[in-house]
């Protein structure tokens, strides 16, 4: 009986053993046939996957001039998990000409997850970047000695001309936020930080590739795995052609040397920006390579604020340049006719005096030509108070809103949201609610806001907006959104003002008279008729006024419009108008004949604190 019991147990034990064997067989089958990760892990010990970084797209100007290109650089990466405890630090440091202290500090920074939030010991971490071929030559020969260390090729931006820094922008290392926002990036990658480089980052950056390399038991790279069958080639970024004329841009920057201000020029028929210059500026090549951080901090701490793009960000009262818009709106809303006359008593005129001496009464064309303040105040008053007799009533506010809408139809008081210029200010065309809050609902009327009639007070514009106003007048009532990418047609981005086309020739005629008999008469071009409007805008208590000018040429069918502002320099006719006329002359004739005027503008220093850019790099 006892023997029978042990006999039965034998079957139970045999069944258990068979079950265990069966489980092992199933597990082996799963690992070998179903799940290939084990093989992959083994394979990874023999293979190295190296990212191939694509070259960024090139950037050209409108005439095919190469502006931005690439130069090769190298970086040393480390996979901390693969680095053996017996790593020869001294030999490695000697190969890279660095100190052991620098090595320890850099490794510590890489492993610090507060400084390097994307850290993983299993992924390549950048140890040193932006190295030349000579810097890595010794390490390349002995790379097999340092398991976990690799050298990979990258590219760095370079520039043909020391100009257009604010337009082109720069390329810098991505932040943790960039990595979290876009899975394309990993720690140590680069992306466009501002300007065109940032706006068109996804076009310029291309697509990364992968190169699979095979190494031996000692970690030495033997070459491509399976003759490159598993490699994925990188795709180079697309090239971009800008609307900018680089030689015209450089001329504008030269004329602004020693001054604070900006120049914007647009081809009115297309909305293509020919010049977008802001001064102070810098040579874009100083924000490349190892010196980028140091030079960026230098620019950031410069009291003249070179990093502030005055062409698109700065906001100024437009001064008398705004009289062109005021005339068109008052004509449209039947506050005046081309023949309306108003008296002008010169400097003794109240409540707004005139800064020029001319006859009285004054017609609209004479008022534009001579920049008569009283005329535009009277026209503005008659527009706002039509049927209102000076009261702040419902009709008055309706007419103010009508005026504001008409003005904003020129692209003022708002950003160009359909433009590729991402860094813009909106300017300001004040609302009724603003004045209600400031003066009370019944506490303001036409005379309270009279400064708006001559482009002062709360009206603020950017140079880009004011140049677009000139383009709108040149086109007699419409504009295409100002833009920088010539590859992208913007013909569908056409905007019409609320002012009828029939009124624009009158204002253009007045602007022509400015250049023949008025405040811009010293800067008319030979054999080319031009139109323009000077402006002098208040800059604040105790500060000298800003000089402004908008112009177009040829007047009959403008091919270029220009806006210039020179901060704290005085009259528009003294500084802004001559600079604009030189820009138009160069663009239309290909040369500057008025060498004396060029030398005077280029060599005049209004603000001695403005640093000059070395223009010898050509």
Secondary structure, 3 states (H helix, E strand, C coil): CHHHHHHHHHHHHHHHHHHHHHHHHHHHHHHHHHCCHHHHHHHHHHEEEEEECCCCCCEECCCCCEEEEEEEEEEEEECHHHCCCCCCHHHHHHHHCCCHHHHHHHHHHHHCCCCCCCCCCCCCEEEEEEECHHHHHHHHHCHHHCCCEEEEEEEEEEECCCCCHHHHCCEEECCHHHHHHCCCCCCCCEEECCHHHHHCHHHHCCECEEEEEEECCCCCEEEEHHHHCCCECCECCCCEEECCCHHHHHHHHHHCCCCCEEEEEEECCCCEEEEEEEECCCCHHHHCHHHHHHHHHHHHCCCCCCCCCCCCCCCECCHHHHHHHHHHHHHHCCCCCCCCCECCCHHHCCCCCCCCCCCCCECHHHHHHHCCHHHHHHHHHHHHCCCCCCCCCHHHHHHHHHHHHHHHCCCCCCCCCCCCCCCCCCCECCCHHHHHHHHCCCCCCHHHHHHHHHCCCCCEECHHHHHHHHHHHHCCCEEECCECECCCCCCCCEEECCCCHHHHHHHHHHHHHHHHCCCCHHHCECCECEEEEEEEECCCCCCCCEEEEEEEECCCCCCEEEEEEECCCCCCCCCHHHHHHHHHHHHHHCCCCCHHHHHHHHHCCCCCCCCCCCCCCC
